[in-house]
Amino acid sequence: MAAGLAVAAPWGAVSRALAAASVPAPGSGGRNLILALGRYAPAMAGAALVRLGPCETLIVTDAAAGGAPEGARMMVVGWPEPDAAGARAAAAVEAAFSRLGPEDRGIVLLSAGATAMVPAPAVGLRLSDLLAVERMLRGAGAGAAEVALVRQQLSRFEGGGLIALGAPAEVAVFALSDPEEGEDPRRIAGGMMAGPLGSRVTARALVELYGIWDRLPERVRGHFAQPAPPPPASLKARIRVVGSNALSVAAMAGAGARAFSRPLSGEPVELVHDIHAVAAGLSRGTAVAFGMEPAPGWPHPVDDAGEPAPPDDAGQPGGALVLRAPLVAGAAGPRHADLALRFACLARDRRLPAPWALLLSASDGGGADGRVPGVIVDSDTLGQVRAAGIDPDRALEGGGAGAALDAAGAAFRTGPTGTDIGDLAIFVRG
Protein backbone atom coordinates (compact mmCIF):
# COMPACT_ATOMS: atom_id res chain seq x y z
CA MET A 1 0.00 0.00 0.00
CA ALA A 2 0.99 3.63 -0.40
CA ALA A 3 3.10 5.03 2.39
CA GLY A 4 3.92 8.48 3.60
CA LEU A 5 0.40 9.83 4.27
CA ALA A 6 0.71 11.56 7.64
CA VAL A 7 -2.58 12.62 9.20
CA ALA A 8 -2.37 15.10 12.05
CA ALA A 9 -4.14 13.82 15.15
CA PRO A 10 -6.80 16.42 15.97
CA TRP A 11 -6.14 16.43 19.72
CA GLY A 12 -2.40 16.57 19.16
CA ALA A 13 -2.96 19.66 17.02
CA VAL A 14 -5.04 21.24 19.78
CA SER A 15 -2.38 20.54 22.39
CA ARG A 16 0.37 22.01 20.24
CA ALA A 17 -1.70 25.10 19.45
CA LEU A 18 -2.41 25.73 23.12
CA ALA A 19 1.22 25.16 24.08
CA ALA A 20 2.46 27.53 21.39
CA ALA A 21 -0.28 30.12 21.81
CA SER A 22 0.71 33.68 22.53
CA VAL A 23 -1.33 34.09 25.71
CA PRO A 24 -0.21 37.29 27.39
CA ALA A 25 0.75 37.16 31.02
CA PRO A 26 -1.60 38.93 33.40
CA GLY A 27 -0.72 42.48 34.35
CA SER A 28 0.89 43.48 37.61
CA GLY A 29 -1.18 41.95 40.37
CA GLY A 30 -3.46 40.24 37.84
CA ARG A 31 -4.44 36.60 37.51
CA ASN A 32 -5.33 34.01 34.88
CA LEU A 33 -8.75 32.37 34.71
CA ILE A 34 -9.28 29.24 32.60
CA LEU A 35 -12.86 28.55 31.62
CA ALA A 36 -13.39 25.26 29.75
CA LEU A 37 -16.84 24.38 28.39
CA GLY A 38 -17.95 21.33 26.43
CA ARG A 39 -17.55 17.59 26.05
CA TYR A 40 -13.75 17.79 25.82
CA ALA A 41 -13.25 20.52 28.40
CA PRO A 42 -11.16 18.50 30.91
CA ALA A 43 -8.52 17.54 28.33
CA MET A 44 -8.39 21.08 26.92
CA ALA A 45 -8.07 22.55 30.40
CA GLY A 46 -5.25 20.13 31.17
CA ALA A 47 -3.34 21.30 28.09
CA ALA A 48 -3.84 24.95 29.08
CA LEU A 49 -2.63 24.31 32.63
CA VAL A 50 0.58 22.80 31.26
CA ARG A 51 1.15 26.08 29.43
CA LEU A 52 0.04 28.53 32.13
CA GLY A 53 0.76 26.74 35.37
CA PRO A 54 -1.66 26.56 38.32
CA CYS A 55 -4.47 29.12 38.16
CA GLU A 56 -8.20 29.36 38.78
CA THR A 57 -9.86 26.83 36.48
CA LEU A 58 -13.57 26.13 36.01
CA ILE A 59 -14.66 23.20 33.84
CA VAL A 60 -18.24 22.52 32.73
CA THR A 61 -18.78 19.21 30.97
CA ASP A 62 -20.94 16.08 30.88
CA ALA A 63 -20.64 12.88 32.87
CA ALA A 64 -18.73 11.00 30.15
CA ALA A 65 -15.85 13.47 29.96
CA GLY A 66 -13.58 11.92 32.58
CA GLY A 67 -11.80 13.44 35.57
CA ALA A 68 -10.67 17.01 36.06
CA PRO A 69 -7.02 18.10 36.09
CA GLU A 70 -5.55 18.60 39.55
CA GLY A 71 -6.66 21.84 41.16
CA ALA A 72 -9.52 22.49 38.73
CA ARG A 73 -13.16 22.83 39.73
CA MET A 74 -15.40 20.69 37.52
CA MET A 75 -19.19 20.91 37.28
CA VAL A 76 -20.98 17.99 35.60
CA VAL A 77 -24.16 18.90 33.75
CA GLY A 78 -26.72 17.35 31.45
CA TRP A 79 -26.10 16.97 27.73
CA PRO A 80 -27.44 17.18 25.05
CA GLU A 81 -30.59 18.38 26.85
CA PRO A 82 -29.88 21.44 29.05
CA ASP A 83 -30.85 20.93 32.69
CA ALA A 84 -30.91 22.61 36.09
CA ALA A 85 -27.30 21.57 36.74
CA GLY A 86 -26.34 23.47 33.60
CA ALA A 87 -28.19 26.55 34.83
CA ARG A 88 -26.20 26.38 38.10
CA ALA A 89 -22.99 26.00 36.11
CA ALA A 90 -23.94 29.07 34.06
CA ALA A 91 -24.30 31.05 37.27
CA ALA A 92 -20.83 29.91 38.37
CA VAL A 93 -19.37 30.88 34.98
CA GLU A 94 -21.07 34.27 35.20
CA ALA A 95 -19.67 34.90 38.66
CA ALA A 96 -16.13 33.87 37.67
CA PHE A 97 -16.10 35.98 34.50
CA SER A 98 -17.62 38.99 36.20
CA ARG A 99 -14.71 39.08 38.67
CA LEU A 100 -12.15 39.65 35.91
CA GLY A 101 -10.48 43.03 36.10
CA PRO A 102 -8.39 45.01 33.61
CA GLU A 103 -5.16 43.39 34.83
CA ASP A 104 -6.57 39.85 34.54
CA ARG A 105 -6.52 37.44 31.61
CA GLY A 106 -9.22 34.96 30.65
CA ILE A 107 -8.57 31.79 28.65
CA VAL A 108 -11.77 30.23 27.30
CA LEU A 109 -11.70 26.71 25.83
CA LEU A 110 -14.75 25.65 23.82
CA SER A 111 -15.76 22.26 22.43
CA ALA A 112 -18.89 20.41 21.35
CA GLY A 113 -21.91 20.93 23.58
CA ALA A 114 -20.69 24.13 25.22
CA THR A 115 -23.86 26.08 24.43
CA ALA A 116 -26.24 23.51 25.89
CA MET A 117 -24.11 22.97 28.99
CA VAL A 118 -24.39 26.54 30.29
CA PRO A 119 -27.98 27.60 29.50
CA ALA A 120 -28.43 31.21 30.62
CA PRO A 121 -31.96 32.53 29.99
CA ALA A 122 -32.24 36.29 29.73
CA VAL A 123 -33.56 38.13 32.77
CA GLY A 124 -37.27 37.39 33.13
CA LEU A 125 -37.12 34.12 31.17
CA ARG A 126 -36.84 30.52 32.28
CA LEU A 127 -34.90 27.56 30.93
CA SER A 128 -38.20 26.00 29.87
CA ASP A 129 -38.85 29.07 27.70
CA LEU A 130 -35.59 28.61 25.78
CA LEU A 131 -36.25 24.91 25.27
CA ALA A 132 -39.83 25.54 24.10
CA VAL A 133 -38.78 28.15 21.54
CA GLU A 134 -36.04 25.93 20.13
CA ARG A 135 -38.37 22.93 19.83
CA MET A 136 -41.00 25.05 18.06
CA LEU A 137 -38.48 26.49 15.61
CA ARG A 138 -36.97 23.14 14.74
CA GLY A 139 -40.42 21.60 14.43
CA ALA A 140 -41.39 24.35 12.01
CA GLY A 141 -38.36 23.63 9.83
CA ALA A 142 -35.98 26.41 10.88
CA GLY A 143 -32.30 25.85 10.11
CA ALA A 144 -29.55 25.66 12.72
CA ALA A 145 -28.33 29.21 12.05
CA GLU A 146 -31.88 30.59 12.32
CA VAL A 147 -32.43 28.79 15.61
CA ALA A 148 -29.12 30.18 16.90
CA LEU A 149 -30.04 33.73 15.86
CA VAL A 150 -33.32 33.60 17.78
CA ARG A 151 -31.80 31.88 20.80
CA GLN A 152 -29.10 34.55 21.06
CA GLN A 153 -31.80 37.14 21.74
CA LEU A 154 -33.15 35.06 24.64
CA SER A 155 -29.85 34.36 26.41
CA ARG A 156 -27.54 36.23 28.77
CA PHE A 157 -24.50 34.46 27.30
CA GLU A 158 -25.12 33.79 23.62
CA GLY A 159 -24.58 36.46 21.01
CA GLY A 160 -21.65 38.10 22.81
CA GLY A 161 -23.14 38.20 26.30
CA LEU A 162 -20.43 36.15 28.01
CA ILE A 163 -17.48 38.03 26.57
CA ALA A 164 -19.16 41.30 27.56
CA LEU A 165 -19.11 40.09 31.18
CA GLY A 166 -15.34 39.70 30.97
CA ALA A 167 -14.67 43.29 29.93
CA PRO A 168 -12.27 45.00 30.42
CA ALA A 169 -10.02 41.94 30.79
CA GLU A 170 -8.28 40.53 27.73
CA VAL A 171 -9.65 37.12 26.76
CA ALA A 172 -8.12 34.45 24.50
CA VAL A 173 -10.52 31.85 23.09
CA PHE A 174 -9.51 28.45 21.67
CA ALA A 175 -12.21 26.35 20.04
CA LEU A 176 -12.75 22.89 18.64
CA SER A 177 -15.20 23.71 15.88
CA ASP A 178 -18.41 21.70 16.05
CA PRO A 179 -19.46 20.42 12.59
CA GLU A 180 -22.86 22.13 12.80
CA GLU A 181 -21.40 25.47 13.87
CA GLY A 182 -18.49 25.65 11.43
CA GLU A 183 -15.81 28.29 12.02
CA ASP A 184 -17.93 31.45 12.20
CA PRO A 185 -17.19 32.97 15.64
CA ARG A 186 -20.84 34.07 15.85
CA ARG A 187 -21.88 30.40 15.62
CA ILE A 188 -19.21 28.79 17.80
CA ALA A 189 -20.78 28.11 21.21
CA GLY A 190 -23.74 30.28 20.29
CA GLY A 191 -21.48 33.27 19.68
CA MET A 192 -20.86 33.63 23.42
CA MET A 193 -17.38 34.98 22.74
CA ALA A 194 -18.12 36.99 19.60
CA GLY A 195 -21.45 38.61 18.82
CA PRO A 196 -24.97 37.95 17.53
CA LEU A 197 -25.94 36.68 14.09
CA GLY A 198 -28.72 39.25 13.85
CA SER A 199 -30.86 41.75 15.71
CA ARG A 200 -33.85 41.25 17.96
CA VAL A 201 -36.03 42.61 15.15
CA THR A 202 -34.71 39.88 12.83
CA ALA A 203 -35.27 37.24 15.51
CA ARG A 204 -38.89 38.28 15.96
CA ALA A 205 -39.38 38.30 12.20
CA LEU A 206 -38.12 34.72 12.03
CA VAL A 207 -40.52 33.39 14.66
CA GLU A 208 -43.35 35.15 12.88
CA LEU A 209 -42.20 33.78 9.53
CA TYR A 210 -42.29 30.24 10.88
CA GLY A 211 -45.78 30.80 12.28
CA ILE A 212 -45.01 30.18 15.94
CA TRP A 213 -45.39 33.70 17.40
CA ASP A 214 -48.81 33.06 18.89
CA ARG A 215 -47.60 29.81 20.49
CA LEU A 216 -44.59 31.33 22.22
CA PRO A 217 -44.65 31.53 26.02
CA GLU A 218 -46.03 34.89 27.13
CA ARG A 219 -42.73 35.75 28.83
CA VAL A 220 -40.91 35.32 25.50
CA ARG A 221 -43.32 37.55 23.61
CA GLY A 222 -42.88 40.18 26.30
CA HIS A 223 -39.10 39.89 26.01
CA PHE A 224 -39.22 40.47 22.25
CA ALA A 225 -41.33 43.57 22.84
CA GLN A 226 -38.54 45.16 24.87
CA PRO A 227 -35.73 47.08 23.13
CA ALA A 228 -32.49 45.17 22.87
CA PRO A 229 -29.61 46.44 25.03
CA PRO A 230 -26.85 48.25 23.14
CA PRO A 231 -23.88 46.08 22.15
CA PRO A 232 -20.78 46.29 24.35
CA ALA A 233 -18.50 49.16 23.40
CA SER A 234 -15.36 47.04 23.32
CA LEU A 235 -14.88 43.29 23.06
CA LYS A 236 -11.28 42.18 23.55
CA ALA A 237 -11.60 38.48 22.74
CA ARG A 238 -9.19 36.77 20.37
CA ILE A 239 -10.78 33.62 18.93
CA ARG A 240 -8.65 30.87 17.44
CA VAL A 241 -10.10 27.67 15.96
CA VAL A 242 -7.54 25.01 16.83
CA GLY A 243 -9.44 21.95 15.63
CA SER A 244 -11.91 21.56 12.78
CA ASN A 245 -12.74 19.24 9.95
CA ALA A 246 -11.35 21.74 7.46
CA LEU A 247 -8.02 21.94 9.31
CA SER A 248 -7.73 18.16 9.37
CA VAL A 249 -8.42 17.85 5.65
CA ALA A 250 -5.92 20.62 4.91
CA ALA A 251 -3.30 18.85 7.05
CA MET A 252 -3.81 15.62 5.13
CA ALA A 253 -3.60 17.38 1.78
CA GLY A 254 -0.47 19.18 2.93
CA ALA A 255 1.08 15.90 4.03
CA GLY A 256 0.81 14.40 0.57
CA ALA A 257 -2.78 13.30 0.06
CA ARG A 258 -3.73 13.66 -3.61
CA ALA A 259 -6.86 15.77 -3.87
CA PHE A 260 -9.43 17.06 -6.34
CA SER A 261 -11.79 19.99 -6.24
CA ARG A 262 -15.06 18.43 -7.38
CA PRO A 263 -17.46 18.35 -4.42
CA LEU A 264 -19.47 15.24 -3.57
CA SER A 265 -23.05 15.11 -2.35
CA GLY A 266 -25.94 12.70 -2.09
CA GLU A 267 -26.92 9.44 -0.46
CA PRO A 268 -24.52 6.47 -0.04
CA VAL A 269 -25.60 4.89 -3.32
CA GLU A 270 -24.63 8.08 -5.14
CA LEU A 271 -21.55 8.81 -3.05
CA VAL A 272 -19.88 5.48 -3.73
CA HIS A 273 -20.08 6.10 -7.48
CA ASP A 274 -18.57 9.56 -7.06
CA ILE A 275 -15.79 8.25 -4.82
CA HIS A 276 -15.11 5.43 -7.29
CA ALA A 277 -14.84 7.92 -10.15
CA VAL A 278 -12.14 9.80 -8.24
CA ALA A 279 -10.40 6.65 -7.00
CA ALA A 280 -10.21 5.06 -10.44
CA GLY A 281 -8.35 8.10 -11.75
CA LEU A 282 -5.66 8.06 -9.08
CA SER A 283 -2.20 6.89 -9.99
CA ARG A 284 -0.55 4.25 -7.82
CA GLY A 285 0.98 5.38 -4.56
CA THR A 286 -1.35 8.35 -4.11
CA ALA A 287 -4.22 9.16 -1.78
CA VAL A 288 -7.18 11.49 -1.52
CA ALA A 289 -8.66 13.02 1.65
CA PHE A 290 -12.34 13.79 2.10
CA GLY A 291 -13.94 16.03 4.72
CA MET A 292 -17.41 16.53 6.07
CA GLU A 293 -17.57 20.30 5.61
CA PRO A 294 -16.08 22.75 3.11
CA ALA A 295 -12.62 24.03 3.91
CA PRO A 296 -11.82 27.74 3.44
CA GLY A 297 -11.17 28.49 -0.22
CA TRP A 298 -12.48 25.16 -1.47
CA PRO A 299 -13.86 23.95 -3.84
CA HIS A 300 -11.85 26.70 -5.58
CA PRO A 301 -8.38 25.39 -4.64
CA VAL A 302 -5.33 27.59 -4.28
CA ASP A 303 -1.72 26.89 -3.53
CA ASP A 304 0.27 28.17 -0.54
CA ALA A 305 0.79 31.52 -2.26
CA GLY A 306 -2.95 31.98 -2.80
CA GLU A 307 -2.79 31.29 -6.56
CA PRO A 308 -4.96 28.68 -8.33
CA ALA A 309 -3.46 25.26 -7.80
CA PRO A 310 -1.97 23.65 -10.91
CA PRO A 311 -3.57 20.50 -12.35
CA ASP A 312 -2.18 17.13 -11.34
CA ASP A 313 -0.59 14.58 -13.67
CA ALA A 314 -4.00 13.35 -14.79
CA GLY A 315 -5.14 16.85 -15.71
CA GLN A 316 -7.47 17.18 -12.72
CA PRO A 317 -7.49 20.51 -10.87
CA GLY A 318 -5.45 20.65 -7.70
CA GLY A 319 -6.82 21.40 -4.26
CA ALA A 320 -8.88 19.25 -1.92
CA LEU A 321 -11.96 17.16 -2.46
CA VAL A 322 -14.60 18.04 0.11
CA LEU A 323 -17.74 16.10 0.94
CA ARG A 324 -20.52 18.66 1.14
CA ALA A 325 -22.96 16.02 2.36
CA PRO A 326 -22.16 14.66 5.83
CA LEU A 327 -20.70 11.19 5.98
CA VAL A 328 -22.96 10.63 8.96
CA ALA A 329 -26.62 11.22 9.59
CA GLY A 330 -27.54 10.30 13.14
CA ALA A 331 -25.56 7.24 14.19
CA ALA A 332 -22.08 7.33 12.71
CA GLY A 333 -21.32 3.62 12.64
CA PRO A 334 -24.17 2.32 10.47
CA ARG A 335 -23.74 5.05 7.85
CA HIS A 336 -19.98 4.55 7.67
CA ALA A 337 -20.32 0.78 7.39
CA ASP A 338 -23.02 1.01 4.73
CA LEU A 339 -20.98 3.43 2.64
CA ALA A 340 -17.78 1.38 3.00
CA LEU A 341 -19.36 -1.96 2.12
CA ARG A 342 -21.19 -0.43 -0.83
CA PHE A 343 -17.89 0.95 -2.10
CA ALA A 344 -16.19 -2.44 -1.76
CA CYS A 345 -18.98 -4.10 -3.76
CA LEU A 346 -18.86 -1.41 -6.44
CA ALA A 347 -15.06 -1.69 -6.66
CA ARG A 348 -15.52 -5.44 -7.23
CA ASP A 349 -18.16 -4.92 -9.90
CA ARG A 350 -16.14 -2.20 -11.67
CA ARG A 351 -12.90 -4.17 -11.30
CA LEU A 352 -10.97 -1.42 -9.52
CA PRO A 353 -7.32 -2.56 -9.68
CA ALA A 354 -5.92 -3.78 -6.36
CA PRO A 355 -4.48 -2.93 -3.93
CA TRP A 356 -6.57 -0.07 -2.53
CA ALA A 357 -8.02 0.94 0.83
CA LEU A 358 -10.77 3.28 2.03
CA LEU A 359 -10.90 4.56 5.62
CA LEU A 360 -14.00 6.20 7.10
CA SER A 361 -13.67 7.56 10.63
CA ALA A 362 -15.84 9.41 13.12
CA SER A 363 -13.70 12.12 14.67
CA ASP A 364 -14.93 11.61 18.23
CA GLY A 365 -13.76 8.00 18.30
CA GLY A 366 -17.17 6.68 19.31
CA GLY A 367 -18.75 6.49 22.70
CA ALA A 368 -19.62 3.78 25.14
CA ASP A 369 -22.84 2.88 23.30
CA GLY A 370 -21.31 0.19 21.11
CA ARG A 371 -21.13 2.28 17.94
CA VAL A 372 -18.42 1.45 15.44
CA PRO A 373 -16.63 4.79 14.95
CA GLY A 374 -14.59 3.77 11.94
CA VAL A 375 -14.04 1.17 9.25
CA ILE A 376 -11.26 0.31 6.81
CA VAL A 377 -12.18 -1.63 3.70
CA ASP A 378 -9.69 -2.70 1.08
CA SER A 379 -9.40 -4.96 -1.93
CA ASP A 380 -9.42 -8.04 0.35
CA THR A 381 -12.39 -7.10 2.55
CA LEU A 382 -15.14 -8.86 0.59
CA GLY A 383 -13.21 -12.10 0.73
CA GLN A 384 -12.87 -11.68 4.49
CA VAL A 385 -16.60 -11.02 4.81
CA ARG A 386 -17.38 -14.21 2.88
CA ALA A 387 -14.83 -16.13 4.97
CA ALA A 388 -16.82 -15.07 8.03
CA GLY A 389 -19.87 -16.78 6.51
CA ILE A 390 -21.62 -13.59 5.38
CA ASP A 391 -22.80 -12.70 1.89
CA PRO A 392 -21.84 -9.00 1.47
CA ASP A 393 -24.64 -8.19 -0.99
CA ARG A 394 -27.29 -9.68 1.28
CA ALA A 395 -25.76 -7.84 4.24
CA LEU A 396 -26.26 -4.55 2.39
CA GLU A 397 -29.85 -5.40 1.47
CA GLY A 398 -30.68 -6.35 5.06
CA GLY A 399 -28.99 -3.40 6.78
CA GLY A 400 -26.22 -5.61 8.16
CA ALA A 401 -23.18 -3.81 6.80
CA GLY A 402 -21.88 -2.95 10.26
CA ALA A 403 -22.07 -6.54 11.53
CA ALA A 404 -20.48 -7.85 8.32
CA LEU A 405 -17.49 -5.51 8.51
CA ASP A 406 -17.09 -6.11 12.24
CA ALA A 407 -17.00 -9.87 11.62
CA ALA A 408 -14.39 -9.35 8.92
CA GLY A 409 -12.17 -7.31 11.22
CA ALA A 410 -12.69 -4.14 9.18
CA ALA A 411 -14.11 -2.06 12.04
CA PHE A 412 -11.83 -0.19 14.40
CA ARG A 413 -12.45 1.49 17.74
CA THR A 414 -10.03 4.21 18.73
CA GLY A 415 -11.84 5.25 21.88
CA PRO A 416 -12.54 8.93 22.60
CA THR A 417 -10.20 11.19 20.64
CA GLY A 418 -10.92 14.44 22.45
CA THR A 419 -12.54 16.02 19.40
CA ASP A 420 -15.89 16.24 17.67
CA ILE A 421 -14.95 18.22 14.59
CA GLY A 422 -16.49 16.25 11.76
CA ASP A 423 -15.84 12.90 10.13
CA LEU A 424 -13.06 12.15 7.68
CA ALA A 425 -12.33 9.70 4.90
CA ILE A 426 -9.12 8.69 3.12
CA PHE A 427 -8.78 6.63 -0.05
CA VAL A 428 -5.32 5.17 -0.75
CA ARG A 429 -4.33 3.61 -4.06
CA GLY A 430 -1.54 1.05 -3.73
Secondary structure as the mmCIF struct_conf table of DSSP 4:
data_model
#
loop_
_struct_conf.conf_type_id
_struct_conf.id
_struct_conf.beg_label_comp_id
_struct_conf.beg_label_asym_id
_struct_conf.beg_label_seq_id
_struct_conf.end_label_comp_id
_struct_conf.end_label_asym_id
_struct_conf.end_label_seq_id
HELX_RH_AL_P HELX_RH_AL_P1 PRO A 10 ALA A 20
HELX_LH_PP_P HELX_LH_PP_P1 PRO A 24 PRO A 26
TURN_TY1_P TURN_TY1_P1 SER A 28 GLY A 29
STRN STRN1 ASN A 32 LEU A 37
BEND BEND1 GLY A 38 GLY A 38
TURN_TY1_P TURN_TY1_P2 ARG A 39 TYR A 40
HELX_RH_AL_P HELX_RH_AL_P2 ALA A 41 LEU A 52
BEND BEND2 PRO A 54 PRO A 54
STRN STRN2 GLU A 56 THR A 61
HELX_RH_3T_P HELX_RH_3T_P1 ALA A 63 ALA A 65
HELX_LH_PP_P HELX_LH_PP_P2 GLY A 67 PRO A 69
TURN_TY1_P TURN_TY1_P3 GLU A 70 GLY A 71
STRN STRN3 ARG A 73 VAL A 76
BEND BEND3 PRO A 80 GLU A 81
HELX_RH_AL_P HELX_RH_AL_P3 ALA A 84 SER A 98
TURN_TY1_P TURN_TY1_P4 ARG A 99 ARG A 99
TURN_TY1_P TURN_TY1_P5 PRO A 102 GLU A 103
STRN STRN4 ARG A 105 LEU A 110
TURN_TY1_P TURN_TY1_P6 ALA A 112 GLY A 113
HELX_RH_AL_P HELX_RH_AL_P4 ALA A 114 MET A 117
BEND BEND4 VAL A 118 VAL A 118
STRN STRN5 PRO A 121 PRO A 121
HELX_LH_PP_P HELX_LH_PP_P3 ALA A 122 ALA A 122
TURN_TY1_P TURN_TY1_P7 VAL A 123 GLY A 124
HELX_RH_AL_P HELX_RH_AL_P5 LEU A 127 GLY A 139
TURN_TY1_P TURN_TY1_P8 ALA A 140 GLY A 141
HELX_RH_AL_P HELX_RH_AL_P6 ALA A 144 GLN A 152
TURN_TY1_P TURN_TY1_P9 GLN A 153 LEU A 154
STRN STRN6 SER A 155 SER A 155
BEND BEND5 ARG A 156 PHE A 157
TURN_TY1_P TURN_TY1_P10 GLU A 158 GLY A 160
HELX_RH_AL_P HELX_RH_AL_P7 GLY A 161 GLY A 166
TURN_TY1_P TURN_TY1_P11 ALA A 167 PRO A 168
BEND BEND6 ALA A 169 ALA A 169
STRN STRN7 GLU A 170 LEU A 176
HELX_LH_PP_P HELX_LH_PP_P4 SER A 177 ASP A 178
TURN_TY1_P TURN_TY1_P12 PRO A 179 GLU A 183
TURN_TY1_P TURN_TY1_P13 PRO A 185 ARG A 187
HELX_RH_3T_P HELX_RH_3T_P2 ILE A 188 GLY A 191
TURN_TY1_P TURN_TY1_P14 MET A 192 MET A 193
BEND BEND7 ALA A 194 ALA A 194
BEND BEND8 LEU A 197 GLY A 198
HELX_RH_AL_P HELX_RH_AL_P8 ARG A 200 LEU A 209
TURN_TY1_P TURN_TY1_P15 TYR A 210 GLY A 211
HELX_RH_3T_P HELX_RH_3T_P3 TRP A 213 ARG A 215
BEND BEND9 LEU A 216 LEU A 216
HELX_RH_AL_P HELX_RH_AL_P9 GLU A 218 ALA A 225
BEND BEND10 GLN A 226 GLN A 226
HELX_LH_PP_P HELX_LH_PP_P5 PRO A 227 PRO A 232
BEND BEND11 ALA A 233 ALA A 233
STRN STRN8 ALA A 237 GLY A 243
HELX_RH_AL_P HELX_RH_AL_P10 ASN A 245 GLY A 254
TURN_TY1_P TURN_TY1_P16 ALA A 255 GLY A 256
STRN STRN9 LEU A 264 LEU A 264
BEND BEND12 GLY A 266 GLY A 266
HELX_RH_AL_P HELX_RH_AL_P11 PRO A 268 ALA A 280
TURN_TY1_P TURN_TY1_P17 GLY A 281 GLY A 281
HELX_LH_PP_P HELX_LH_PP_P6 LEU A 282 SER A 283
TURN_TY1_P TURN_TY1_P18 ARG A 284 GLY A 285
STRN STRN10 THR A 286 GLY A 291
BEND BEND13 MET A 292 GLU A 293
HELX_LH_PP_P HELX_LH_PP_P7 PRO A 294 ALA A 295
TURN_TY1_P TURN_TY1_P19 PRO A 296 PRO A 299
BEND BEND14 HIS A 300 HIS A 300
STRN STRN11 VAL A 302 VAL A 302
TURN_TY1_P TURN_TY1_P20 ASP A 304 ALA A 305
BEND BEND15 GLY A 306 GLU A 307
STRN STRN12 PRO A 308 PRO A 308
HELX_LH_PP_P HELX_LH_PP_P8 ALA A 309 PRO A 311
TURN_TY1_P TURN_TY1_P21 ASP A 313 ALA A 314
BEND BEND16 GLY A 315 GLY A 315
BEND BEND17 GLY A 319 GLY A 319
STRN STRN13 LEU A 323 LEU A 323
BEND BEND18 ARG A 324 ALA A 325
BEND BEND19 LEU A 327 LEU A 327
BEND BEND20 ALA A 329 ALA A 331
HELX_RH_AL_P HELX_RH_AL_P12 ALA A 332 ASP A 349
TURN_TY1_P TURN_TY1_P22 ARG A 350 ARG A 351
HELX_LH_PP_P HELX_LH_PP_P9 LEU A 352 PRO A 353
BEND BEND21 ALA A 354 ALA A 354
HELX_LH_PP_P HELX_LH_PP_P10 PRO A 355 PRO A 355
STRN STRN14 TRP A 356 SER A 361
TURN_TY1_P TURN_TY1_P23 SER A 363 ASP A 364
BEND BEND22 ALA A 368 ASP A 369
STRN STRN15 GLY A 374 ASP A 378
TURN_TY1_P TURN_TY1_P24 SER A 379 ASP A 380
HELX_RH_AL_P HELX_RH_AL_P13 THR A 381 ALA A 387
TURN_TY1_P TURN_TY1_P25 ALA A 388 GLY A 389
HELX_RH_AL_P HELX_RH_AL_P14 PRO A 392 GLU A 397
TURN_TY1_P TURN_TY1_P26 GLY A 398 GLY A 399
HELX_RH_AL_P HELX_RH_AL_P15 ALA A 401 ALA A 407
TURN_TY1_P TURN_TY1_P27 ALA A 408 GLY A 409
STRN STRN16 ALA A 411 PHE A 412
BEND BEND23 GLY A 418 GLY A 418
BEND BEND24 ILE A 421 ILE A 421
STRN STRN17 LEU A 424 ARG A 429
#
